[in-house]
């Protein structure tokens, strides 16, 4: 009698055992039994004679159309035989192809496949049909919590382990599993320390940076947590060397507490690319995974795709959108990485950029990771909000941040009235930065300043990098340069202008703009002029709210550069805002995992458009494959549907990809 197969060349029994073992390997020991059972049950639907007839027809080259479903059989067995914990396994098994369901959808989904389920279970060997679980509900709740958000996190991580076990077993069979040999955390820790020691200077700025670096290291040496997790606050001014000091802090903690990796999270691709490049240069490109949509890997694209799904590198550098949305996802592809977040150090840079309307569920998820999954979370910003309403136990890394804010205070703020772009241009600055709230405003500033450069989100990533490099070189050579930009330039971009102009904005944005002025202390004092535009550029309601609260701090005479001022600003902002506007927490309470995934979006959905960038020999008018598209990510921008529709006459559909066919100004951006 022919033995059932999972696919041509692999017995079904071998696959079930293999997935079970690989799922266990991706989980904490307390979840071994659930991982084992999920692996054994996930494909028992393939014992259905109809499914076996279908796969055997495939094996001999036929093309049958009646593809029986198979994910429901194991889920049904789990719900009926394994008690209340069976629902956890059932969610993972039922969704291992299409993604996780809401808990209340499960019964209806399984009932729709009763006949197929019965046919599969009747043929399934008893070794793949566990009748009970040794682990109890009480043991599971003690380890991972009992609330809806805690249970939802457990389901996602178990699901991610099952997905990884399934796909890894197949890749191993096919010989397509990429190598995963990396340097140890302790080695990377030492390599970074050696690099920093080679670049110590004796200027006042460098001495202050060295003191900050040393204090970070001293803190890491004292960290000792009974559960291996915690949330830390790294508040420090712009220009103090947070990138390397923060990386050293994270690696020191990871080494001390035996964490598996450091996950560096940045809000914008511009800062991520800059800092990931520094880390890769120091720690070795092979040890640093740069995971975002615009990264063009030098290695084979397939290997990077798998690496981006698994996150096995000791250093993972990713965007806030990628990281935070993954915590609320239900898709197999994005949940696959979640087991790699367990027992890691998560360094969240520029945390003030986390959108206010999702702050409550984000902080709740970070608390769960720290309390139950062995994660250390480091919240870092020069304009650190007051997170005490969301998390009472946050430990400061720096004992006296005020010292560093005073030491790195290189900028004087001046508040102007309403001015026109021509009035600002009339100052004829040799070098200046102008930061605006909208693309339209930045474009108007650019037009008013002859010979200036424009930097906005409508510049494709490859052009952004070239603009920043060109501006940085002009600053170093003392050549004339006026940069007109949106807030894209604020977070972490290492530029150093003698004077800056910032359109009135939220206090956090103003502080970040000031961080691009007199950064290295080359002048006795830099100046940031906060101005009101005589043109009323429309902005989002939340942005207007931030401006109102900033004005209130100005009215009471606060020092805008003081950490206490930003705390007062954020406290008022959060008290006046709905920090769970999308009702994520209530959905998590009901374990509505699919509904949460649909609702939780950090940015509005955008349409990808390829852009012809001058001086780059790229042809867009031939047929493009998915692999071509991957290589062209550096020429891709995200466009809102309204902007897309408005400019549809200049957008061409080439083999399913949208290509911008309108004008492009090399000194500016696309005319979109």
N, C-alpha and C positions, 0 to 999 in steps of 0.2 A: 504493500500500500504506500502510495506517495505521501511523504510527510508535508504538512502545510508550510508554505513559505511566506516570508514577509515581503520579499522582492526577489527577482531572479538572482540566484546565487547565494541566498541567505535563508536558512530555516527560520520560521517564525519563533520557535522556542529559543533559538540562539539570540535573536534580536531582543526578545523580552528579557532574557537574563542579562544581556549586555546593557540595555538601557537602564535596567534596575541598578546594576552596579555603578554605572556612570552617573546616575542621578544621585545616588548616595554620596558619591565622591564630591559632589558640589554643594553639600549641605552640612550644617552643624550636626554633631553626633546625635543630639536630641531629636533630630528629624529623620534619622536614618530609616526608621521603620516606615514612616509615611512615604519617604522617597523610594524605598524598596517596593512597597505596594503599588504606588503610582506607576513605577516602571513596569511591573509585571502586568498590570491591568490595562495599560494605555492602548495596546493594539490587539486585545483578545477578540475584538470585533472582526479581525481578519480570519478567525476560525470559521466564520460563516461560509458554508459551501459556495454560496453565490459569489462571495468575495474571492475565494480560492479559484473558482472558475474564471473570474475576470483576470486575475494576476497571471494565471497559467496561460491564458490566451495572449496576454501581453508578452510573456516569455517566449512564445513561438512566433512573434512578429505580427500578431493580429491587432486590430484596433477596435476593441469592443466599446460600446457606448454606455452600457448599463453599469456604471461604477457604483457599487453599493457603499453606503456610509459605514464606517467602522468605529468611530470614536465614542459612540454612545453605550456600547455593551459593557465596557469596563466601568464606566461611570454609573450605570444602572446597578451593577453588582455592588459597587461601593456604597451606594445610598441604602440598599436593602440589607446588606450583610454586615456592615462595619459601624453601625450606630451613628451617633451624631458627628463623629469625626470623619465618617465616610463622605460627608458632603464636601469637606475640604479636598479630599482626593478626587471626588467626582467632578468638581469644578475644573480641576487641572486636566483630568483625562478627557472630559467632554470638549474642552476648548483647545486641545493640543494642536489642532489644525486651523481653526477659525478664530481663536482668541477666547479669552475668558468671558463667561456669561455673568449677568447679575444672579445672585443666589436665588431670587424668587422666580427666575426663568427656568431653572434646572428641571423641575418636574415636568413642565410642559414640553420641553425639548426631548426628554427621554420617552415620554408617552408616544410621541410621534413616530418612534422607531421600534415599537414593541416587538413586531414580528422578526425584524432583523436581529434584535437583541437576543431573543429566545433562540434563534437558529445558531447564533454564535456561541452562546453559553453552553448549549447542548453539546457542542463539539470541543469545548475548551478543556484541556487536561486539568485535573484538580490541583496540581502544583501551582497553577496560575490563578487560583480562586481562593484567596485567603478568607477564612471564615470569621476572624476576629483580630483585634489589635491589642497588643500588650500595653501600649502607651494609653494613659487615661486622659480624659478631658481636663481634669484638675492639673495634671503634670504639664500639659501643653499650655494651659492658661498661666501657670506659674512662670514658665519660661518665656512666653511670648505675649502675655496679656490677654484680656478677655473682651475688650471693647471692639466695636465694629471696625474702626480704623486699624487697630492692631491685628485683628483677624484678616482684614483685607491685605495687609502687608505680608502676613504669613502665606496666604494663598498665592500672591504674586511671586514670592521668592521660591516657594515649592514648585510653582508652575514654570518659572524660569529654569530651575534645575532639571525638570523633566524635559523641557524643550532642548536644553543643551545636551542632556543625555541621549535623547533620540537622534538629534542631528549629528552629534559626535560619533555615535555608533555607525551611522550610515557613512559618514565621511571616512571613518577608519576602514570600513569595508571597501570603499572605493579608492582608498589611497590618496585622498585629497585633504587630509587633516594637516593644517600648517603646524610647523614646529613651534613649541612654546618654551624655549630655553632663555631665561633672563638672568641678569645679575641679581644678587641678593640685596635686600633692603639695606643691610649693614654696609655693604660695599658702596652703594649709592650714597649713603649717609656720609661715609668717609671721603668719597670723591668730591662731593659738594663742599665739604669743609675745607678740603685742600685747595679747591678752586678759589673760594672766598679769601683764604689766607694769602693767596698770591696777589690779590688786588687791594690790599689794605693801604690806604694813603694817610697822610698826616694833616690834610686840610680840616678846618672845623666841621665841614659837612661830612667828610669821610669818618672822622672820629666819632661824630654823633651816630652815624650809621653803624659803625663798629659796636658802639655801646648797645644800640638797639638789637643788633644781631646776637650779641653775647647774652642779653637779657632773655631773648627767645630761647636760646640753648639752655640757659640755666633753668628756665621754667620747665622745659621738657625733661630735664634730669630729675625733677621733683614729682613728675606725674606718676601717680600710682592709684589705679582705680580698681575697686573690688570686682566690678563687673566688666571691666575692660572698655567701657565707653564713657562719653561725656561730651559736653558742649562748652567750647572756649571762645572768648571774645578777644580778637586781636585788633584793637583800635590804635591806629597810628597815622600820622600825617603823610600827605603826598611827598615823595622825594626821600623817604627815610630808608628805602631799600626793602620794601615789603616782599618783593618777588623772591629774592634769594633768601632773605631771613625767614619768610613764611615757609618756603620749600624746606629749609633746614629744620625749622620747627616741626613740620609735618613728618619728615624723615626720621628725626630724632625720636619723636613719639612712636612712630611706627616700629622702629627698631626696639625701643624700650618695652613696648607692650605687645610685641610679636604680631603686628598687623600684617596683612598680606600685601597691601598696596596703598599708594597715595592717589586720591582722585582730586585733581585740580579743576575747579569749576569757575569759569569767567562769564560775564554777561554778554560780551560782544566778541565776535570773531576777531576783530582787530587786536584786542588785548590778548586773546587766547593765542593767536598765531605768534605774536611777539614773545610772550612768556614761554610758550611751548618750544619755540626755537632756542631760547636761552637754555632751558632745561635739557633739550636734546643735545645741544652742543657740549654741555658739561657732563651729562650722565650717559650719553650714548643714544643715538637715534633708535637703536634696536630695543632700548628699554622704555621708550616713551611712546605711548599711543596717542596721537593727535586725532581726536574723533569729532568731526563736524562736517557739514555738507560741502564746504569749500576746499577741503584738504585734498591735494593731488599727490597721492603717494608715489614714491619712486619705485616701490616694490610692485609685484603683480596685484592687480586690482582685487582679485578674488581673496587673496590673503588678507588684504586690509579690510575687506567686507566682513570676513569672519572675525577678525580681531575686533572690529567695531561692534559686533554682536556679542562677543564674549567678555571683553575687558579683562584679560588675564595679565597684561603688562604690569610691572611694578609701579609705573607712573602712567596714569591716564589723564589726559588734558582734554576737557570737553566744555561745551557751552551750557549755560544755565537752562536753556530750552531743552537740550538733549537730556541733561541729568534730571531736572525736576519733572518734566513730563513723563520720563520713564518710571518715576515713583508712583504715578497715577495711571499707568498704561494697562491695557489688557491684551495687546497684540503679542504673538509669539516672538516676533523678531526683536521687539524692544524690551520685553521682559526677560529675554535670554541672558542679558547682562546682570540682572539683579543679584544673583548669588555672589557675584564678584564685588558687590558693594558691601556685603556682609564682612565684618572684621576688617574694615578699612579706615584710613584717615581721610576724611572729606574736607578739603580746603575750599570754602566758598568765598571767592574774591568779590569785592565791590558789592557786598550784600545789600546795600541800600537800594540797589536796582531791582530787587524782587518786587514785583507788582503788588501794590497794597491790596487789591481785591482778592488775592489768593494767599496772602501772608499767613493767615491762620492755619489752613490745611498744610501749607509748606512747613511751618514750624512744628506742627503736630507730627508730621512724617519724620522730620529730623529728630525729634524727641524719641520717637519709637525706635529709630535706627540706633540711637545712642543707648537707650535703656534696655533694649532686648536683642540687638543684633551685633553688639560688640563694636560699634562704630564710634570714632572720635570725630566730632564736627568742629571745625574752626571757622568762625565767622569773622571775616576781615574787611575793613573799610576805613577810609579816612574820614568818612561822615557816617559813623556807625549809629544806626537807630537805637532807640530804647526798646529792647525786645522783652522786657520784664512782664508785660501783660500776657505774653504767650508762653514764656518759659522762665520759671523762677530761678532755676539753677544753672546759670551761665557763669563760668569762672573766667576772670580777666587774665590774660597772659602777661600784660604789662601792668605793673603795680601803679605807676604814675604816668598815664598818657599825657597829662598836661605838660610834663617836662619836655617831651618830644615836640609837642605842638608849639611850644615857645621856642625851642631850639631850631625848629625848621620854619619858623614864621618869617617868610621872605617877601611877603606881599602885603601891600596896603589896599584896603577896599575903598573905593570912592563911588558914591551913589549919585548918578546923574538924573536929570529930568528926562522929558521926552526929547529925542533927537532924531534927525534924519540921517540916512546913510551918507549923504553928501557932507553933513557936518562932521561926521566921524572921519570921512576920507580927507577932509580939509586939514587934519592934523599932519598928514604926510609922514606917517611913521615909517622908519627904516625897516623895522621888523615888528609885527603885531599879529595877535590872534583875535579873531572875532567869532564868538560862539552864539549861535541862534537856536531858537526853539523849533523851527520848522525848515523844511527844504526850501520853501518859497522865500522865506526871510534870508536864508543863507545865499540864495541865488541873487537876491536884490543887493545884498552887501557886496557880493562878488562883482556885480556889474558897476557898482559905484567906485570900486577901487581898481584903477587901471593896473594891470600886471599882477593882480592877485591870483590866488589858487583856491579852488572850491573843492570841499570834501564832504560828501553826503552818502547816504545809503544807496543812492542811485549810481554811484561809482562801483563797478564790479570789483570784487576782492583783489584781483590782480592789479588793477589800476590804483586802488586804495593803498596797497603796499608800496607801489612806486611813488605815489604822491607823498606818503609819509617819509620814505627814504630821501626823496628829493628835498623836502622841506627841512628835514633834519640836517642834511648836508649844507644847505644854504645858511642855516642858523650857525653851524660850526664854522663856516667860512666867512661869516659876517656879511653875507650878501643880502640885498633887499628881499624881503618876503613878507607878504600879508596873506594869512590863511583864513578863509571864511568857511566855517564848518558848522555842522549840526552837533548835537551832543555826542555823536559818534566818536569825537576826538577826546572826550573828557576822561573816560575810564581807562587808566593804565597806559596810555600812549605816551612814550617818553619824548616829549618835546619841551623846549625851554625858551620861551619868548620873554623879552624884557617888559612887555606890556600886553595886557589883554582886555578885551571888551566882552562882557557877558550880558546878553539880553536877560531882563528880569525873569527869574525862574525859581524853582524849588531850591531851598538852601543846600541840599545835597549836591545838586548840579553846580551851583555857584562854587562850592568848595572844591569840587573836582576840576572845574575850569581853572581855578586859582592854582591848582597843582601843575598846570602847564606853563606857569609864569615864574620866572626867576628860580627855577627848580634847583639849579646847582649853586645858587647864591653868588652868581658872577657879578651882580650889581648890589650896592648897599641895600636897595629896596626895589622890589617890583611893584607894579600897580595893576589892579584889576578894577576896571570901571564898569559898574552895574548900571545898565541903561534901560530906558523904556523906549520902544519904537513908536514913532508917530503913526505908523501903519498898524492896524489891528489885524494881526495874523491869527486865524482861528487855531485853537488848540483843544485837546481833549479836556473834559470837565475835571478829571483828576489833576491835570497839569495846572489848571486855573486854581484849583484848591491849594496846591502846593505854593503857588505864587502868593495867594492871600495870606497863608500862614507865615511865609517869609517876610512879607510886609509887616505883619504883626510883631515879629521879632525885631525888625528894624525900628518900629515905632516905640518899643520899650527900651531901645538903646543897647541891645545885646551885642556882644562881640561875636560876630558871625563865625569866627574861626575857632571859637571855644568848643570843646567836646560837650560841655553842659548845654550850650545853645542848640546843638544838633539833637541832643536828647530831648530837650523841651519841644523843639520843632516836631520831631517824630511822634512824641507822646500826643501832641495835639492832632497831628495828622491821623494817627490811628484811632483816636477817640472819636474823630469826626467822620470816619470812613467805615464802610462795610468790608471787613477784612476776610469775609467768606461770601462774597457777592454771588458766586456760582453755586452756593449751597453744597459744597463738596463734602463737608463734615457729615451732614445729615444723610447724604447718599452713602458715605462710608459706614455710617452707623447701621445701615441696612444691608451692607456688603453688596452694594450695586456697582460692581467693578466695571462692567462695560459702560454703564451710564456715567460714571466718574471719568472714564477715559475720553468719552465724547465731549464732556463738559469742560475738562481742565485743559485749557490752552493758554500759554503765556503770551502768545502773539496771535493776532487774527490771521486766518488762513490766507496765504499769499500764492500767487501764480509765478512760477519760475520762468524767466525770460533770459535768453542768451543775448549778449551784447557784443557787437564788433568794437574792439578797442584798437585805436590807431597804434601803429608800430608793432603789432603782433600779427604774424602771418597765419591766421586761422581761417579756414574756409567753412562757412555755415550753409552753403547752398547745395551741398551734396547730402545723400542719405546718411542720417546719423543713427548709430546703434546706441544701446544703453551704455556700453563701455566708452564710446566716444563722449557721451554726455557726462560720464564720471570725470573724464579728463578735462572737460570744459567747465567744470564747476567754478573755476576761478574767473570765468567770464559771465557768471550767472548772478542775477539779482532777483529778489522777491518783490513782487508788485501787487498792491491791493487790487481787488476786483474792480473797484470804481476807477482807479487810475488806468488799469488795463483796458476797460471798456471805452474810456475816454480817448485812448490812443490806438484803438484797434486798427486804424487805417495804416499805421506804420509797423504793425506786428505781423509777421509771416509765419505760417504753420509749415515747418519742414519735417516731414516724417514723424509727426506727432510732437515735435518740440517747437516752442515759440521762440522766434528770433526777431530782435529789434532791427528794423530796417530804416529807422529815421536817423537824424543827425547825431553826432557825438563830438563834443568839444573837448579836446585833449586837456585844456586848462580847466575844464569844468566837469560836467557830468552829461548824461544823456538828456536829450530834450523831451523828457517824458513827463 
